[in-house]
């Protein structure tokens, strides 16, 4: 069931070549599942498996180096016993690399000597050295078991014997992945919990419900945490940093949490200490890993440590969650005046997505804690509902539709008893609209019709009818679209909704002069400062221009106008339309236009904008390929591939895998491997192997460029 075929193959090759495989497997990272897959690949399923716990191992130089590890602590007896058994696997586990550098080096060198002695004496043994922290010594390059990405997590759940305990929508929404971080051990326990508890309690429950009672943490890491907690003075702030990061599960910058639980500033060096102790890590993400300045340093707790801290802090969780809310939303949130200034206004940076995910966790937990607290007043509960609503409104202002759907789906299930409250109805409307903007038109129609059955203001009623008209139009239900648009106009509400309804009626009509009338309507909307409606109509009109060059320049003008009038969404649409034409001309893209296209792509990718995303990706690919930016192409593939897999566009993904293989065979795989960041190259190779388009044997022997493969033949 392991979803990491490249790592399995690398370990298999290492065992075949040297009979020793070094594996870096963090706790809960599915090490046992990986070993099972490896044994199956190695045709060794019937061979016995032995394990030595090396937590007390300090090297082979000491007398009795294997004391408390092997019987009698005698290496000769160990070799004779293993040799007598014949073919077998030996796991060397839990080596203590959390100590000082000199001791860690002695442990690693001792491990190398031990594996050398064992393989020389026991000719049929195969050894897996399983480490929990990355070694820093020449000659040891471990096979790293990483967490699953969201698409791999879905596959893992589908194949899991307890996968029946979770509904498809709970998996596809991304909520389960965000809860488990793609860590196999955590997925296993969560699926087991779901056999007798609800998804809301397990994934989106209160602070106390979020405690993972089944988690096991290494004694070495547990001792390190206890040591930090006992320190005093300024050094005690390292433990405060550990505590702070527990409530920002997706990581944070030092500058954001520097005053958590105290007036003394948390310093960047304290983050280095957490990393050295194996409790935290710096991100693999290129953008987050290269934030400038010491205070900009980004750090995230390892998932197993995060869950262990939750269990350790269980009695303090609600109070500490409120302190985390102070960091993100200001102390006045307790008075009903939250601030959202820390949340970026766009989706163009990776840190923005991290903050959004942390904010969602904190807000949902705050509300769940209030529901669980029997002493919480109705006023305080409404105060927290107000926070949820204002947060959704902020997301809506920034066109973050996917985030709205994910957040509201969890929040609204907790608000069943208040579904008719004005604040909750406002959230339900924004949720329905976000569903429509994600292209889920039938689902949005159901939500809007449900809203119509309640009492609404006339302005909200007009908005609902306009959204219904748009959804019916996209489903080619022209009579329903026409009726909804007419119903919107019948409300006599002026402004954006009136112009949207009129433009829908014109666009679906058979009137030969409809585009002239649409132009007049767009001009009228602009005069009345209804810019969003005006830009939407202008995009329709521009699409009717027959000359490609004129159409391209018209799109550029719409883009510039929309951006100047804060209509980000239509600005992105116009930019993508412009770029599709520009990348295939001699004119191409200026540096400024390239940045705008990149921002449009990031928006479409992060918010799963379907066709908009596919067109932005294609335009970017053509331009980067034209500039021969191979690393950028790998990075683009990494982001787009995940969305393509999550949206079941595997044919699209395969098309770009083949294009990258073509490029790699032209340049030489070894050359590409050396010039491409390891994370990006590994991901590409794993995806290429999944389609059986390239083998590890082929990769290893590519030292010189080969002729390119034919796309048509593939």
Beta strands, then each sheet from edge to edge (+ up, - down):
strand 1: 20-25
strand 2: 48-53
strand 3: 88-93
strand 4: 125-131
strand 5: 143-145
strand 6: 252-253
strand 7: 280-281
strand 8: 298-301
sheet 1: 2+ 3+ 4+ 1+ 5+
sheet 2: 6+ 8- 7+
end
